[in-house]
Amino acid sequence: MGDDPLSRFTNRIRPQAQPSASPPAKPPSAPARVVSRDARQPYEAFENQVRTPTVEIRCFSTGLSYSLPYAHIGAIVFEFMTGRKLMFTGCGHAVTINGRNLRPIVLALNLHTCGYIQDFHPEAFILPQPEDPAAPFVESIKVDVLHGPKALSKNE
């Protein structure tokens, strides 16, 4: 059977007996966690993931979260001269994001790798120190429900 090329795939590998040893040593105990009274997390304007199907828009100012599938996101409009405003539509919503250094968020949206975008809220986040002046920072997010002409005529 040693000459058969498939024998290495069809033979079961048997575990080798190991000599008995002393009982396994205790794993080192984890260092004590220092729990801060401040439960806020460091602020990140957005998260880069690998080909996520949706982007979550987290509005800490309103307490609402919107998950928009990339397949339903329309044109992305970006004020590239200032880098301070980003707009797009998706699933009947218009999203307007104001902040600074928003270009990395636009790139992540274009590549469908942006997992979430969130605004800064001082009760939820702390700013990392030292503050990176080139890091994206979202000051506000506004989400409006879009109404088409047919929707208005039905309500009249």
ABEGO torsion letter per residue (X at the ends): XAABAAAAAABBBBBBBBBBBBBBBBBBBBBBBBBBABABBBBBABBBBBGBABBBBBBAAAGBBBBBBAAABBBBBBBAAAGABBBBBBGGBBBBBBEBGAAAAAAAAAAGABABBBBBBAAABBBBOBBBAABBBBABBBBBBBBBAAAAAAAX
